[in-house]
Amino acid sequence: FLNYEIDEKTGKPKKFSKSRGTGIFGDDAEKTGITSEVWRYYLLANRPEAQDTVFLWNDFVAKNNSELLKNLGNFSNRCLMFLKSSFKGVVPAYEGAKTEQDASFLKSLWAKFEEYCGIMEEIKIKDGVRCAMSVSSMCNAYLQETAMWDLAKKDPVRCAQVMNVTIQALYFLASLFEPFMPSFSAKVYQQMAMTRTAVHEKIFEHLKSNPAYLETLVLAGHSIGEPKPIFREINAAEIEKWKIAFGGDKQTVA
């Protein structure tokens, strides 16, 4: 079962109860103004698959601020903003043979893809979400290691190579998250100005049969749309308000 917060008197998790106003439900979630992708991510990452779990506001906020905002959202926004500012929003071609660094990174993405497919085929949803988020961490690490911002001034050709690889990684990442957070992926595709086609519907099938497909998910010369942040930070004041509103006192429920 998914329980709600910890009862201060008993020290045990409280059970969701619509009649007592304990817990947060669909109409309540809408009142918070938090987007659906945040709710979907937290509930899937906190699924009670093998044992009971607890909905904790502090944990909800931590996952939003640390995982969605600073990890997934950070990579998406930095990638697209840099492409817009340094390449006028046009995906550059990858000139020359793949460098050892890029080949290694793409190989690691492929390995994660195989792991992800195995997990999803076993219907381990929570593990699937974690695997997808670990790919986002890998993408952020690649950005840091390549220091694309410095390359823009020192080595434009290498900068273009890194940008090309990064945009492929972002499209790949959005595909991995689509089963869990379709609204997040849709926003990424929109900002990338990518139109869904029949090919996209079978992207995993194409990748399974041809690992090199990972290198051409977004073709050189493609122009993206307008990048903007997808996630926002949730602050402590919001937490306290929601804890009171959905804590179990029917007189305080918003």
N, C-alpha and C positions, 0 to 999 in steps of 0.2 A: 504494500500500500504506500501511497504518497501521503504523508502527514504534513501538518502545518505548524511551524515554529515550535518552540519549547515552552511548556507551561512553567512559569516561574514558581508556582506553588509545589508542583509535583516533580518538576525536573524531567518530565517525560513529554514526548511530542503530542500535540493536540490533533484530534481527528477533524478532518474537514466536515463542516456542518452548515448547510445552507440555511436551515431553520434558526440556528443560533447565531448566524452571521460570522462563523469562524472560518477563516480561509479566504482565498481570493478565487473568484470564478470569472467566467468569460466576460460578463458585463462589467465586472469590477476592473478587469485588466484593461478594458477599453478606456475607463475613466482615468487611468494613470497617464495616458498619452504616450506610453511606451509602445514602440512599433512591434508588429507581430513577429518579426524575425528574432527579436530578443526573447520573447516569451517561448517561441518554439525551441530556440537553442537551449535555454535553461531547462525546460521541461524534458527535453530529449537527453541532455547531458546528465540529468538527475533522475532518470527513469528508474523505478523500482523493479528492475528485471529479476534479480536473484534474491533481493531482500528489501525490507522497507527502507524508504528514504524520506527525507524531510525537506519541505520547502522552507528555506531560511532567507529572509530579506537581505541580510548581510552577504550571504553567499550569492544571491541573485545579482546584487550590485557589484560584487567582486568579479563575477564572471563577465558581466557586461563591461566593466571598466578595464579589466586586465586582459580578457581573452577576445572579446568582440571589438572593443574600441582600440586597444593598444597593440593587438596582434593582427586579427583579420582586417579590421577597418584601416589600420595603419598601413598595411601592405597595399591594399587596394588604392587608397587615396594617394600615397606617395608615388606609386607606379604611374597612375594616370596623370597626376599633376605634373610629374617630371616630363612625361611624354608630351604633354600640352605645352609646357614652358620651353623645353629644350629642342623639341622636334616639331613644333607647331601642330601637335596632335596627329602626326602621320607616323605610322609604324615604320622604322628604318629596316633596311635589308641587313641580313647577317653576311658580311663580306668575309671571305676566306674560310679555312677549315675551322671546325669547332676547337676552341681552346680546351686544354685539359680540365680547367676549372669548370667550364660550361658543360662539357661532356659528363663530368662527374656529377654535377648538379642535376642534369636531365636524367641521368641513370638512377639517381636517388629518388627522383619524382616517380619514375617508372616502377621502382621497387615498392614505393608507397602505394602506387595504384594497384599493384598486384595484391598487396596486403589488404587494402580497402575492399577490393572485389571479394576476396575470401571471407572477410568479416561480414560483408553485406549478404553474401549468399547463405551465410549461417544465421541471418536475421539478428545479428548482434548490434542493435541500433546504437546503444550507448558507445560501444567500442568504435563504431563507424564514425560517429561525431568526433570522438577523440582523435581518430586517425586523420580525419580531414583537418582538424585544428593543428595537428603536428606538422602537416604539410605547409600550413600557413607560417608556422614558426621557421621551417626550413627556408621558405621564400624570404622572410625577413632577414634571416641570417645571410642569405645570398646577397641581398642588397647591401648589408653592412660590410661584407667581405670584399665586394667588388668596388665599393665607394664610388658609385656611379656619378655622384655630384662632382667629385674631384676629376674624374675622367673627362667630363664635359669640357674642361679647360686644357687638360694635359694630353689626352689621347681620344679625340673625337671618334676615330674608327672603332676603338675598343668600347667606347661609351655606347655606340650604336649597337654593337654586338650584345652587350649586357641588356640594353633596352629591349631588343628583340626577344631575348630569352625571358626577360621579366614579364613581358606582355603575354607570352605563351603560358607562363606559369599562372598568371592571374586568371586567364580564361579557363585553364585546367582546374584551378582551385574553385572557381565559381561553379563548375560542373560537379565537383565533388560535394559541394554544399547544397546543391539544388534539391536533392531528396529531403533534406532537413529544413532548409530555409529558402524556399522558392522565391520569396519576395526579395531576399538579399541578392540572390543570383540574378533576378530580373533587373534589379537596379544596376548591378555591375554591367550586364549586357547592354542596358540602355545607355549608360555612360560611355561604354566602348562603342556604341552605335553598331552593335552586332545584331543582325536579324536572324531569328531562329529559322532553321530550314530542316528538311527531312534528315540531312546529314547530322545536324546537331542532335536530333532525337536519338541517334544511334552512336553518339560519340564514344561511349565506352566500348562498344562493339568494334569500332574502327581502331581504337587504341589497343585492344587486346590482340588484334590480328596484325598490327603494324606499329611497333614502339616509336618509329621515326615520325609518326603522325603527330606526336607531341610537339615536334619542332615547327609545325606549320599550321597550328590551330588558328592563328591570326596571320594573314598574309601581309607581306611588306607592301607599303603603299596605302594600307587601310587608314582612314581618318576616323578618329574617335569623336565623341560628343563632348559635353561639358562635365568635367569631374567635380564631385562634391562629396563631403563626408557622409557616410551612411549611418554611422552610429554616433551617439553623443554620450557624454559623461553623466552619470546619475549621482547626485550629491546626497549627503547625510540628512539634510532637512527633508528631502523627499521620502527617505526611508521611514523616518519617524512618523510622518503624516500617514503613510500607508499602513504602518504597524497599528496605529490607533484605529484607522478606518476599517481594517479587516481583522481586528484582533479577537472578536467574539462578543463585544458589547453592542447589541443591536441598536442602541440609542446613538452610537457614534458612527455607524456605518454610513458612508457618503452615499 
